[in-house]
């Protein structure tokens, strides 16, 4: 239901040119209407779960780039 907010958070993070292992800042998460499952996937950096929850693969890779081997 909150796929829009999940992708908006990732888009905003990518727009700040931030690359992270996880997103666990409660103040940042509070600005978006995220489900408990989405919050947990962001906190743990669970890329597969983020994809399953509807996160855009491009945004996942852009934000969580340190998690990918080059």
PDB file of N, CA, C, O and CB in Angstrom:
ATOM      1  N   UNK A   1       0.804  -1.195   0.000  1.00  0.00           N
ATOM      2  CA  UNK A   1       0.000   0.000   0.000  1.00  0.00           C
ATOM      3  C   UNK A   1       0.849   1.262   0.000  1.00  0.00           C
ATOM      4  O   UNK A   1       0.453   2.272  -0.583  1.00  0.00           O
ATOM      5  CB  UNK A   1      -0.916  -0.004   1.183  1.00  0.00           C
ATOM      6  N   UNK A   2       1.992   1.222   0.635  1.00  0.00           N
ATOM      7  CA  UNK A   2       2.810   2.429   0.723  1.00  0.00           C
ATOM      8  C   UNK A   2       4.024   2.372  -0.208  1.00  0.00           C
ATOM      9  O   UNK A   2       5.055   2.985   0.070  1.00  0.00           O
ATOM     10  CB  UNK A   2       3.270   2.639   2.157  1.00  0.00           C
ATOM     11  N   UNK A   3       3.894   1.634  -1.312  1.00  0.00           N
ATOM     12  CA  UNK A   3       5.006   1.558  -2.271  1.00  0.00           C
ATOM     13  C   UNK A   3       5.470   2.946  -2.690  1.00  0.00           C
ATOM     14  O   UNK A   3       6.665   3.184  -2.865  1.00  0.00           O
ATOM     15  CB  UNK A   3       4.593   0.753  -3.508  1.00  0.00           C
ATOM     16  N   UNK A   4       4.526   3.852  -2.847  1.00  0.00           N
ATOM     17  CA  UNK A   4       4.889   5.213  -3.244  1.00  0.00           C
ATOM     18  C   UNK A   4       5.848   5.817  -2.220  1.00  0.00           C
ATOM     19  O   UNK A   4       6.867   6.395  -2.597  1.00  0.00           O
ATOM     20  CB  UNK A   4       3.625   6.097  -3.391  1.00  0.00           C
ATOM     21  N   UNK A   5       5.538   5.693  -0.951  1.00  0.00           N
ATOM     22  CA  UNK A   5       6.369   6.296   0.087  1.00  0.00           C
ATOM     23  C   UNK A   5       7.724   5.600   0.192  1.00  0.00           C
ATOM     24  O   UNK A   5       8.741   6.244   0.451  1.00  0.00           O
ATOM     25  CB  UNK A   5       5.651   6.245   1.434  1.00  0.00           C
ATOM     26  N   UNK A   6       7.733   4.291  -0.009  1.00  0.00           N
ATOM     27  CA  UNK A   6       8.991   3.554  -0.012  1.00  0.00           C
ATOM     28  C   UNK A   6       9.891   4.063  -1.131  1.00  0.00           C
ATOM     29  O   UNK A   6      11.065   4.355  -0.905  1.00  0.00           O
ATOM     30  CB  UNK A   6       8.738   2.039  -0.167  1.00  0.00           C
ATOM     31  N   UNK A   7       9.347   4.167  -2.328  1.00  0.00           N
ATOM     32  CA  UNK A   7      10.130   4.649  -3.463  1.00  0.00           C
ATOM     33  C   UNK A   7      10.484   6.128  -3.320  1.00  0.00           C
ATOM     34  O   UNK A   7      11.557   6.549  -3.753  1.00  0.00           O
ATOM     35  CB  UNK A   7       9.366   4.423  -4.759  1.00  0.00           C
ATOM     36  N   UNK A   8       9.605   6.910  -2.726  1.00  0.00           N
ATOM     37  CA  UNK A   8       9.890   8.328  -2.495  1.00  0.00           C
ATOM     38  C   UNK A   8      11.071   8.482  -1.538  1.00  0.00           C
ATOM     39  O   UNK A   8      11.947   9.316  -1.764  1.00  0.00           O
ATOM     40  CB  UNK A   8       8.644   9.051  -1.931  1.00  0.00           C
ATOM     41  N   UNK A   9      11.099   7.685  -0.475  1.00  0.00           N
ATOM     42  CA  UNK A   9      12.231   7.722   0.456  1.00  0.00           C
ATOM     43  C   UNK A   9      13.533   7.365  -0.260  1.00  0.00           C
ATOM     44  O   UNK A   9      14.546   8.040  -0.081  1.00  0.00           O
ATOM     45  CB  UNK A   9      11.992   6.758   1.636  1.00  0.00           C
ATOM     46  N   UNK A  10      13.506   6.307  -1.069  1.00  0.00           N
ATOM     47  CA  UNK A  10      14.711   5.915  -1.803  1.00  0.00           C
ATOM     48  C   UNK A  10      15.109   6.989  -2.814  1.00  0.00           C
ATOM     49  O   UNK A  10      16.294   7.286  -2.967  1.00  0.00           O
ATOM     50  CB  UNK A  10      14.489   4.574  -2.519  1.00  0.00           C
ATOM     51  N   UNK A  11      14.131   7.568  -3.500  1.00  0.00           N
ATOM     52  CA  UNK A  11      14.403   8.635  -4.468  1.00  0.00           C
ATOM     53  C   UNK A  11      15.034   9.843  -3.771  1.00  0.00           C
ATOM     54  O   UNK A  11      16.011  10.406  -4.267  1.00  0.00           O
ATOM     55  CB  UNK A  11      13.102   9.053  -5.195  1.00  0.00           C
ATOM     56  N   UNK A  12      14.483  10.237  -2.637  1.00  0.00           N
ATOM     57  CA  UNK A  12      15.021  11.376  -1.894  1.00  0.00           C
ATOM     58  C   UNK A  12      16.436  11.101  -1.396  1.00  0.00           C
ATOM     59  O   UNK A  12      17.295  11.982  -1.437  1.00  0.00           O
ATOM     60  CB  UNK A  12      14.112  11.716  -0.717  1.00  0.00           C
ATOM     61  N   UNK A  13      16.676   9.884  -0.927  1.00  0.00           N
ATOM     62  CA  UNK A  13      18.020   9.506  -0.461  1.00  0.00           C
ATOM     63  C   UNK A  13      19.001   9.522  -1.627  1.00  0.00           C
ATOM     64  O   UNK A  13      20.113  10.032  -1.494  1.00  0.00           O
ATOM     65  CB  UNK A  13      18.001   8.103   0.206  1.00  0.00           C
ATOM     66  N   UNK A  14      18.603   8.975  -2.755  1.00  0.00           N
ATOM     67  CA  UNK A  14      19.466   8.977  -3.945  1.00  0.00           C
ATOM     68  C   UNK A  14      19.732  10.402  -4.414  1.00  0.00           C
ATOM     69  O   UNK A  14      20.834  10.714  -4.864  1.00  0.00           O
ATOM     70  CB  UNK A  14      18.825   8.156  -5.083  1.00  0.00           C
ATOM     71  N   UNK A  15      18.729  11.265  -4.310  1.00  0.00           N
ATOM     72  CA  UNK A  15      18.885  12.661  -4.728  1.00  0.00           C
ATOM     73  C   UNK A  15      19.888  13.429  -3.891  1.00  0.00           C
ATOM     74  O   UNK A  15      20.461  14.421  -4.343  1.00  0.00           O
ATOM     75  CB  UNK A  15      17.563  13.359  -4.674  1.00  0.00           C
ATOM     76  N   UNK A  16      20.099  12.964  -2.661  1.00  0.00           N
ATOM     77  CA  UNK A  16      21.120  13.583  -1.794  1.00  0.00           C
ATOM     78  C   UNK A  16      22.484  12.933  -2.019  1.00  0.00           C
ATOM     79  O   UNK A  16      23.456  13.239  -1.328  1.00  0.00           O
ATOM     80  CB  UNK A  16      20.715  13.462  -0.301  1.00  0.00           C
ATOM     81  N   UNK A  17      22.534  12.039  -2.990  1.00  0.00           N
ATOM     82  CA  UNK A  17      23.764  11.309  -3.340  1.00  0.00           C
ATOM     83  C   UNK A  17      24.318  10.559  -2.144  1.00  0.00           C
ATOM     84  O   UNK A  17      25.529  10.512  -1.926  1.00  0.00           O
ATOM     85  CB  UNK A  17      24.825  12.270  -3.885  1.00  0.00           C
ATOM     86  N   UNK A  18      23.402   9.967  -1.363  1.00  0.00           N
ATOM     87  CA  UNK A  18      23.808   9.158  -0.231  1.00  0.00           C
ATOM     88  C   UNK A  18      23.782   7.698  -0.633  1.00  0.00           C
ATOM     89  O   UNK A  18      22.845   7.237  -1.286  1.00  0.00           O
ATOM     90  CB  UNK A  18      22.900   9.410   0.987  1.00  0.00           C
ATOM     91  N   UNK A  19      24.817   6.974  -0.240  1.00  0.00           N
ATOM     92  CA  UNK A  19      24.861   5.540  -0.426  1.00  0.00           C
ATOM     93  C   UNK A  19      25.009   4.949   0.969  1.00  0.00           C
ATOM     94  O   UNK A  19      25.890   5.359   1.724  1.00  0.00           O
ATOM     95  CB  UNK A  19      26.036   5.096  -1.394  1.00  0.00           C
ATOM     96  N   UNK A  20      24.164   4.000   1.314  1.00  0.00           N
ATOM     97  CA  UNK A  20      24.114   3.509   2.678  1.00  0.00           C
ATOM     98  C   UNK A  20      24.055   1.983   2.724  1.00  0.00           C
ATOM     99  O   UNK A  20      23.756   1.322   1.729  1.00  0.00           O
ATOM    100  CB  UNK A  20      22.917   4.101   3.400  1.00  0.00           C
ATOM    101  N   UNK A  21      24.348   1.447   3.904  1.00  0.00           N
ATOM    102  CA  UNK A  21      24.181   0.017   4.164  1.00  0.00           C
ATOM    103  C   UNK A  21      22.761  -0.271   4.621  1.00  0.00           C
ATOM    104  O   UNK A  21      22.216  -1.343   4.359  1.00  0.00           O
ATOM    105  CB  UNK A  21      25.191  -0.468   5.221  1.00  0.00           C
ATOM    106  N   UNK A  22      22.164   0.711   5.315  1.00  0.00           N
ATOM    107  CA  UNK A  22      20.787   0.600   5.783  1.00  0.00           C
ATOM    108  C   UNK A  22      20.272   2.006   6.085  1.00  0.00           C
ATOM    109  O   UNK A  22      21.045   2.961   6.159  1.00  0.00           O
ATOM    110  CB  UNK A  22      20.686  -0.325   7.047  1.00  0.00           C
ATOM    111  N   UNK A  23      18.967   2.116   6.257  1.00  0.00           N
ATOM    112  CA  UNK A  23      18.367   3.397   6.626  1.00  0.00           C
ATOM    113  C   UNK A  23      17.644   3.162   7.939  1.00  0.00           C
ATOM    114  O   UNK A  23      16.570   2.561   7.964  1.00  0.00           O
ATOM    115  CB  UNK A  23      17.386   3.948   5.504  1.00  0.00           C
ATOM    116  N   UNK A  24      18.230   3.636   9.029  1.00  0.00           N
ATOM    117  CA  UNK A  24      17.658   3.347  10.336  1.00  0.00           C
ATOM    118  C   UNK A  24      17.345   4.603  11.145  1.00  0.00           C
ATOM    119  O   UNK A  24      16.919   4.500  12.295  1.00  0.00           O
ATOM    120  CB  UNK A  24      18.594   2.473  11.111  1.00  0.00           C
ATOM    121  N   UNK A  25      17.548   5.766  10.574  1.00  0.00           N
ATOM    122  CA  UNK A  25      17.265   7.014  11.273  1.00  0.00           C
ATOM    123  C   UNK A  25      15.752   7.186  11.406  1.00  0.00           C
ATOM    124  O   UNK A  25      15.058   7.412  10.415  1.00  0.00           O
ATOM    125  CB  UNK A  25      17.895   8.223  10.526  1.00  0.00           C
ATOM    126  N   UNK A  26      15.246   7.079  12.637  1.00  0.00           N
ATOM    127  CA  UNK A  26      13.799   7.162  12.868  1.00  0.00           C
ATOM    128  C   UNK A  26      13.201   8.485  12.407  1.00  0.00           C
ATOM    129  O   UNK A  26      12.060   8.520  11.947  1.00  0.00           O
ATOM    130  CB  UNK A  26      13.501   6.963  14.334  1.00  0.00           C
ATOM    131  N   UNK A  27      13.954   9.568  12.524  1.00  0.00           N
ATOM    132  CA  UNK A  27      13.454  10.865  12.060  1.00  0.00           C
ATOM    133  C   UNK A  27      13.241  10.856  10.557  1.00  0.00           C
ATOM    134  O   UNK A  27      12.261  11.411  10.060  1.00  0.00           O
ATOM    135  CB  UNK A  27      14.424  11.988  12.446  1.00  0.00           C
ATOM    136  N   UNK A  28      14.145  10.235   9.841  1.00  0.00           N
ATOM    137  CA  UNK A  28      14.016  10.151   8.383  1.00  0.00           C
ATOM    138  C   UNK A  28      12.847   9.242   7.990  1.00  0.00           C
ATOM    139  O   UNK A  28      12.078   9.570   7.087  1.00  0.00           O
ATOM    140  CB  UNK A  28      15.329   9.631   7.756  1.00  0.00           C
ATOM    141  N   UNK A  29      12.718   8.111   8.665  1.00  0.00           N
ATOM    142  CA  UNK A  29      11.644   7.176   8.359  1.00  0.00           C
ATOM    143  C   UNK A  29      10.274   7.744   8.715  1.00  0.00           C
ATOM    144  O   UNK A  29       9.284   7.429   8.054  1.00  0.00           O
ATOM    145  CB  UNK A  29      11.867   5.869   9.095  1.00  0.00           C
ATOM    146  N   UNK A  30      10.208   8.571   9.744  1.00  0.00           N
ATOM    147  CA  UNK A  30       8.930   9.127  10.205  1.00  0.00           C
ATOM    148  C   UNK A  30       8.286  10.049   9.176  1.00  0.00           C
ATOM    149  O   UNK A  30       7.076  10.269   9.212  1.00  0.00           O
ATOM    150  CB  UNK A  30       9.134   9.881  11.501  1.00  0.00           C
ATOM    151  N   UNK A  31       9.076  10.582   8.274  1.00  0.00           N
ATOM    152  CA  UNK A  31       8.555  11.510   7.271  1.00  0.00           C
ATOM    153  C   UNK A  31       7.781  10.794   6.157  1.00  0.00           C
ATOM    154  O   UNK A  31       7.198  11.446   5.292  1.00  0.00           O
ATOM    155  CB  UNK A  31       9.698  12.310   6.667  1.00  0.00           C
ATOM    156  N   UNK A  32       7.774   9.466   6.176  1.00  0.00           N
ATOM    157  CA  UNK A  32       7.134   8.685   5.118  1.00  0.00           C
ATOM    158  C   UNK A  32       6.149   7.691   5.734  1.00  0.00           C
ATOM    159  O   UNK A  32       6.382   7.172   6.825  1.00  0.00           O
ATOM    160  CB  UNK A  32       8.196   7.942   4.262  1.00  0.00           C
ATOM    161  N   UNK A  33       5.064   7.435   5.038  1.00  0.00           N
ATOM    162  CA  UNK A  33       4.042   6.496   5.495  1.00  0.00           C
ATOM    163  C   UNK A  33       4.451   5.085   5.069  1.00  0.00           C
ATOM    164  O   UNK A  33       4.038   4.598   4.017  1.00  0.00           O
ATOM    165  CB  UNK A  33       2.631   6.870   4.920  1.00  0.00           C
ATOM    166  N   UNK A  34       5.265   4.442   5.900  1.00  0.00           N
ATOM    167  CA  UNK A  34       5.802   3.126   5.578  1.00  0.00           C
ATOM    168  C   UNK A  34       5.164   2.055   6.458  1.00  0.00           C
ATOM    169  O   UNK A  34       4.807   2.304   7.609  1.00  0.00           O
ATOM    170  CB  UNK A  34       7.327   3.113   5.745  1.00  0.00           C
ATOM    171  N   UNK A  35       5.031   0.872   5.896  1.00  0.00           N
ATOM    172  CA  UNK A  35       4.515  -0.254   6.674  1.00  0.00           C
ATOM    173  C   UNK A  35       5.620  -0.758   7.601  1.00  0.00           C
ATOM    174  O   UNK A  35       6.795  -0.461   7.386  1.00  0.00           O
ATOM    175  CB  UNK A  35       4.004  -1.401   5.737  1.00  0.00           C
ATOM    176  N   UNK A  36       5.252  -1.514   8.624  1.00  0.00           N
ATOM    177  CA  UNK A  36       6.279  -2.107   9.497  1.00  0.00           C
ATOM    178  C   UNK A  36       7.273  -2.976   8.722  1.00  0.00           C
ATOM    179  O   UNK A  36       8.465  -2.975   9.031  1.00  0.00           O
ATOM    180  CB  UNK A  36       5.616  -2.942  10.588  1.00  0.00           C
ATOM    181  N   UNK A  37       6.797  -3.711   7.729  1.00  0.00           N
ATOM    182  CA  UNK A  37       7.686  -4.558   6.925  1.00  0.00           C
ATOM    183  C   UNK A  37       8.684  -3.706   6.140  1.00  0.00           C
ATOM    184  O   UNK A  37       9.858  -4.063   6.038  1.00  0.00           O
ATOM    185  CB  UNK A  37       6.865  -5.438   5.959  1.00  0.00           C
ATOM    186  N   UNK A  38       8.226  -2.591   5.590  1.00  0.00           N
ATOM    187  CA  UNK A  38       9.127  -1.702   4.840  1.00  0.00           C
ATOM    188  C   UNK A  38      10.170  -1.085   5.774  1.00  0.00           C
ATOM    189  O   UNK A  38      11.349  -1.008   5.427  1.00  0.00           O
ATOM    190  CB  UNK A  38       8.321  -0.583   4.125  1.00  0.00           C
ATOM    191  N   UNK A  39       9.738  -0.651   6.948  1.00  0.00           N
ATOM    192  CA  UNK A  39      10.671  -0.074   7.928  1.00  0.00           C
ATOM    193  C   UNK A  39      11.739  -1.089   8.319  1.00  0.00           C
ATOM    194  O   UNK A  39      12.921  -0.753   8.398  1.00  0.00           O
ATOM    195  CB  UNK A  39       9.913   0.405   9.184  1.00  0.00           C
ATOM    196  N   UNK A  40      11.327  -2.318   8.560  1.00  0.00           N
ATOM    197  CA  UNK A  40      12.276  -3.357   8.956  1.00  0.00           C
ATOM    198  C   UNK A  40      13.258  -3.660   7.825  1.00  0.00           C
ATOM    199  O   UNK A  40      14.455  -3.811   8.072  1.00  0.00           O
ATOM    200  CB  UNK A  40      11.529  -4.635   9.364  1.00  0.00           C
ATOM    201  N   UNK A  41      12.773  -3.748   6.605  1.00  0.00           N
ATOM    202  CA  UNK A  41      13.658  -4.017   5.460  1.00  0.00           C
ATOM    203  C   UNK A  41      14.665  -2.885   5.280  1.00  0.00           C
ATOM    204  O   UNK A  41      15.823  -3.139   4.951  1.00  0.00           O
ATOM    205  CB  UNK A  41      12.833  -4.204   4.166  1.00  0.00           C
ATOM    206  N   UNK A  42      14.243  -1.649   5.488  1.00  0.00           N
ATOM    207  CA  UNK A  42      15.159  -0.514   5.378  1.00  0.00           C
ATOM    208  C   UNK A  42      16.184  -0.529   6.503  1.00  0.00           C
ATOM    209  O   UNK A  42      17.367  -0.276   6.276  1.00  0.00           O
ATOM    210  CB  UNK A  42      14.380   0.806   5.393  1.00  0.00           C
ATOM    211  N   UNK A  43      15.729  -0.827   7.719  1.00  0.00           N
ATOM    212  CA  UNK A  43      16.638  -0.856   8.878  1.00  0.00           C
ATOM    213  C   UNK A  43      17.707  -1.932   8.731  1.00  0.00           C
ATOM    214  O   UNK A  43      18.861  -1.729   9.107  1.00  0.00           O
ATOM    215  CB  UNK A  43      15.846  -1.090  10.167  1.00  0.00           C
ATOM    216  N   UNK A  44      17.313  -3.079   8.182  1.00  0.00           N
ATOM    217  CA  UNK A  44      18.252  -4.192   8.053  1.00  0.00           C
ATOM    218  C   UNK A  44      18.996  -4.192   6.722  1.00  0.00           C
ATOM    219  O   UNK A  44      19.962  -4.936   6.546  1.00  0.00           O
ATOM    220  CB  UNK A  44      17.520  -5.497   8.216  1.00  0.00           C
ATOM    221  N   UNK A  45      18.548  -3.359   5.789  1.00  0.00           N
ATOM    222  CA  UNK A  45      19.183  -3.337   4.474  1.00  0.00           C
ATOM    223  C   UNK A  45      18.883  -4.592   3.676  1.00  0.00           C
ATOM    224  O   UNK A  45      19.720  -5.039   2.892  1.00  0.00           O
ATOM    225  CB  UNK A  45      20.678  -3.171   4.618  1.00  0.00           C
ATOM    226  N   UNK A  46      17.699  -5.169   3.864  1.00  0.00           N
ATOM    227  CA  UNK A  46      17.297  -6.397   3.176  1.00  0.00           C
ATOM    228  C   UNK A  46      16.821  -6.049   1.756  1.00  0.00           C
ATOM    229  O   UNK A  46      15.656  -5.717   1.537  1.00  0.00           O
ATOM    230  CB  UNK A  46      16.169  -7.142   3.974  1.00  0.00           C
ATOM    231  N   UNK A  47      17.734  -6.133   0.824  1.00  0.00           N
ATOM    232  CA  UNK A  47      17.464  -5.709  -0.546  1.00  0.00           C
ATOM    233  C   UNK A  47      16.410  -6.568  -1.233  1.00  0.00           C
ATOM    234  O   UNK A  47      15.572  -6.050  -1.971  1.00  0.00           O
ATOM    235  CB  UNK A  47      18.738  -5.736  -1.349  1.00  0.00           C
ATOM    236  N   UNK A  48      16.446  -7.861  -1.000  1.00  0.00           N
ATOM    237  CA  UNK A  48      15.455  -8.756  -1.604  1.00  0.00           C
ATOM    238  C   UNK A  48      14.060  -8.419  -1.101  1.00  0.00           C
ATOM    239  O   UNK A  48      13.107  -8.367  -1.879  1.00  0.00           O
ATOM    240  CB  UNK A  48      15.790 -10.228  -1.296  1.00  0.00           C
ATOM    241  N   UNK A  49      13.945  -8.192   0.189  1.00  0.00           N
ATOM    242  CA  UNK A  49      12.633  -7.859   0.765  1.00  0.00           C
ATOM    243  C   UNK A  49      12.142  -6.509   0.253  1.00  0.00           C
ATOM    244  O   UNK A  49      10.951  -6.353  -0.018  1.00  0.00           O
ATOM    245  CB  UNK A  49      12.707  -7.843   2.307  1.00  0.00           C
ATOM    246  N   UNK A  50      13.038  -5.532   0.115  1.00  0.00           N
ATOM    247  CA  UNK A  50      12.645  -4.236  -0.435  1.00  0.00           C
ATOM    248  C   UNK A  50      12.063  -4.399  -1.834  1.00  0.00           C
ATOM    249  O   UNK A  50      11.045  -3.790  -2.165  1.00  0.00           O
ATOM    250  CB  UNK A  50      13.844  -3.276  -0.468  1.00  0.00           C
ATOM    251  N   UNK A  51      12.708  -5.217  -2.647  1.00  0.00           N
ATOM    252  CA  UNK A  51      12.221  -5.480  -4.001  1.00  0.00           C
ATOM    253  C   UNK A  51      10.840  -6.136  -3.953  1.00  0.00           C
ATOM    254  O   UNK A  51       9.935  -5.752  -4.695  1.00  0.00           O
ATOM    255  CB  UNK A  51      13.216  -6.379  -4.770  1.00  0.00           C
ATOM    256  N   UNK A  52      10.688  -7.125  -3.075  1.00  0.00           N
ATOM    257  CA  UNK A  52       9.402  -7.816  -2.935  1.00  0.00           C
ATOM    258  C   UNK A  52       8.295  -6.855  -2.482  1.00  0.00           C
ATOM    259  O   UNK A  52       7.128  -7.035  -2.833  1.00  0.00           O
ATOM    260  CB  UNK A  52       9.530  -8.978  -1.933  1.00  0.00           C
ATOM    261  N   UNK A  53       8.665  -5.847  -1.710  1.00  0.00           N
ATOM    262  CA  UNK A  53       7.694  -4.871  -1.207  1.00  0.00           C
ATOM    263  C   UNK A  53       7.373  -3.784  -2.228  1.00  0.00           C
ATOM    264  O   UNK A  53       6.528  -2.925  -1.973  1.00  0.00           O
ATOM    265  CB  UNK A  53       8.216  -4.232   0.063  1.00  0.00           C
ATOM    266  N   UNK A  54       8.037  -3.813  -3.379  1.00  0.00           N
ATOM    267  CA  UNK A  54       7.712  -2.880  -4.453  1.00  0.00           C
ATOM    268  C   UNK A  54       8.706  -1.768  -4.680  1.00  0.00           C
ATOM    269  O   UNK A  54       8.423  -0.836  -5.433  1.00  0.00           O
ATOM    270  CB  UNK A  54       6.418  -2.288  -4.189  1.00  0.00           C
ATOM    271  N   UNK A  55       9.867  -1.841  -4.047  1.00  0.00           N
ATOM    272  CA  UNK A  55      10.885  -0.812  -4.271  1.00  0.00           C
ATOM    273  C   UNK A  55      11.451  -0.942  -5.685  1.00  0.00           C
ATOM    274  O   UNK A  55      11.644  -2.047  -6.190  1.00  0.00           O
ATOM    275  CB  UNK A  55      12.022  -0.923  -3.219  1.00  0.00           C
ATOM    276  N   UNK A  56      11.706   0.180  -6.301  1.00  0.00           N
ATOM    277  CA  UNK A  56      12.255   0.228  -7.650  1.00  0.00           C
ATOM    278  C   UNK A  56      13.692  -0.315  -7.626  1.00  0.00           C
ATOM    279  O   UNK A  56      14.509   0.166  -6.841  1.00  0.00           O
ATOM    280  CB  UNK A  56      12.217   1.685  -8.216  1.00  0.00           C
ATOM    281  N   UNK A  57      14.016  -1.310  -8.474  1.00  0.00           N
ATOM    282  CA  UNK A  57      15.361  -1.897  -8.470  1.00  0.00           C
ATOM    283  C   UNK A  57      16.467  -0.876  -8.732  1.00  0.00           C
ATOM    284  O   UNK A  57      17.549  -0.980  -8.153  1.00  0.00           O
ATOM    285  CB  UNK A  57      15.440  -2.990  -9.506  1.00  0.00           C
ATOM    286  N   UNK A  58      16.214   0.099  -9.586  1.00  0.00           N
ATOM    287  CA  UNK A  58      17.213   1.131  -9.859  1.00  0.00           C
ATOM    288  C   UNK A  58      17.517   1.924  -8.593  1.00  0.00           C
ATOM    289  O   UNK A  58      18.677   2.202  -8.288  1.00  0.00           O
ATOM    290  CB  UNK A  58      16.727   2.075 -10.978  1.00  0.00           C
ATOM    291  N   UNK A  59      16.474   2.284  -7.863  1.00  0.00           N
ATOM    292  CA  UNK A  59      16.676   3.054  -6.630  1.00  0.00           C
ATOM    293  C   UNK A  59      17.350   2.219  -5.550  1.00  0.00           C
ATOM    294  O   UNK A  59      18.173   2.728  -4.790  1.00  0.00           O
ATOM    295  CB  UNK A  59      15.341   3.587  -6.114  1.00  0.00           C
ATOM    296  N   UNK A  60      16.999   0.934  -5.482  1.00  0.00           N
ATOM    297  CA  UNK A  60      17.665   0.055  -4.514  1.00  0.00           C
ATOM    298  C   UNK A  60      19.162   0.049  -4.789  1.00  0.00           C
ATOM    299  O   UNK A  60      19.970   0.235  -3.879  1.00  0.00           O
ATOM    300  CB  UNK A  60      17.090  -1.392  -4.581  1.00  0.00           C
ATOM    301  N   UNK A  61      19.524  -0.165  -6.039  1.00  0.00           N
ATOM    302  CA  UNK A  61      20.955  -0.219  -6.376  1.00  0.00           C
ATOM    303  C   UNK A  61      21.642   1.117  -6.147  1.00  0.00           C
ATOM    304  O   UNK A  61      22.781   1.166  -5.682  1.00  0.00           O
ATOM    305  CB  UNK A  61      21.140  -0.647  -7.827  1.00  0.00           C
ATOM    306  N   UNK A  62      20.958   2.188  -6.470  1.00  0.00           N
ATOM    307  CA  UNK A  62      21.560   3.516  -6.321  1.00  0.00           C
ATOM    308  C   UNK A  62      21.812   3.866  -4.852  1.00  0.00           C
ATOM    309  O   UNK A  62      22.861   4.415  -4.514  1.00  0.00           O
ATOM    310  CB  UNK A  62      20.658   4.576  -6.959  1.00  0.00           C
ATOM    311  N   UNK A  63      20.866   3.553  -3.994  1.00  0.00           N
ATOM    312  CA  UNK A  63      20.989   3.902  -2.576  1.00  0.00           C
ATOM    313  C   UNK A  63      21.879   2.910  -1.829  1.00  0.00           C
ATOM    314  O   UNK A  63      22.693   3.313  -0.998  1.00  0.00           O
ATOM    315  CB  UNK A  63      19.606   3.955  -1.923  1.00  0.00           C
ATOM    316  N   UNK A  64      21.733   1.650  -2.113  1.00  0.00           N
ATOM    317  CA  UNK A  64      22.463   0.608  -1.377  1.00  0.00           C
ATOM    318  C   UNK A  64      23.684   0.116  -2.145  1.00  0.00           C
ATOM    319  O   UNK A  64      24.079  -1.041  -2.001  1.00  0.00           O
ATOM    320  CB  UNK A  64      21.541  -0.568  -1.075  1.00  0.00           C
ATOM    321  N   UNK A  65      24.278   0.972  -2.949  1.00  0.00           N
ATOM    322  CA  UNK A  65      25.428   0.591  -3.767  1.00  0.00           C
ATOM    323  C   UNK A  65      26.549  -0.099  -2.995  1.00  0.00           C
ATOM    324  O   UNK A  65      27.151  -1.028  -3.533  1.00  0.00           O
ATOM    325  CB  UNK A  65      25.976   1.800  -4.436  1.00  0.00           C
ATOM    326  N   UNK A  66      26.863   0.308  -1.754  1.00  0.00           N
ATOM    327  CA  UNK A  66      27.936  -0.395  -1.023  1.00  0.00           C
ATOM    328  C   UNK A  66      27.645  -1.881  -0.803  1.00  0.00           C
ATOM    329  O   UNK A  66      28.570  -2.648  -0.537  1.00  0.00           O
ATOM    330  CB  UNK A  66      28.160   0.271   0.321  1.00  0.00           C
ATOM    331  N   UNK A  67      26.402  -2.296  -0.906  1.00  0.00           N
ATOM    332  CA  UNK A  67      26.028  -3.690  -0.690  1.00  0.00           C
ATOM    333  C   UNK A  67      26.278  -4.559  -1.918  1.00  0.00           C
ATOM    334  O   UNK A  67      26.205  -5.784  -1.829  1.00  0.00           O
ATOM    335  CB  UNK A  67      24.574  -3.776  -0.296  1.00  0.00           C
ATOM    336  N   UNK A  68      26.573  -3.944  -3.063  1.00  0.00           N
ATOM    337  CA  UNK A  68      26.786  -4.685  -4.300  1.00  0.00           C
ATOM    338  C   UNK A  68      28.288  -4.802  -4.585  1.00  0.00           C
ATOM    339  O   UNK A  68      29.039  -3.836  -4.445  1.00  0.00           O
ATOM    340  CB  UNK A  68      26.056  -3.995  -5.482  1.00  0.00           C
ATOM    341  N   UNK A  69      28.701  -5.990  -4.982  1.00  0.00           N
ATOM    342  CA  UNK A  69      30.101  -6.180  -5.376  1.00  0.00           C
ATOM    343  C   UNK A  69      30.304  -5.605  -6.765  1.00  0.00           C
ATOM    344  O   UNK A  69      29.450  -5.758  -7.638  1.00  0.00           O
ATOM    345  CB  UNK A  69      30.500  -7.685  -5.340  1.00  0.00           C
ATOM    346  N   UNK A  70      31.406  -4.962  -6.964  1.00  0.00           N
ATOM    347  CA  UNK A  70      31.698  -4.352  -8.279  1.00  0.00           C
ATOM    348  C   UNK A  70      32.593  -5.256  -9.073  1.00  0.00           C
ATOM    349  O   UNK A  70      32.955  -4.929 -10.203  1.00  0.00           O
ATOM    350  CB  UNK A  70      32.354  -2.966  -8.125  1.00  0.00           C
TER     351      UNK A  70
END
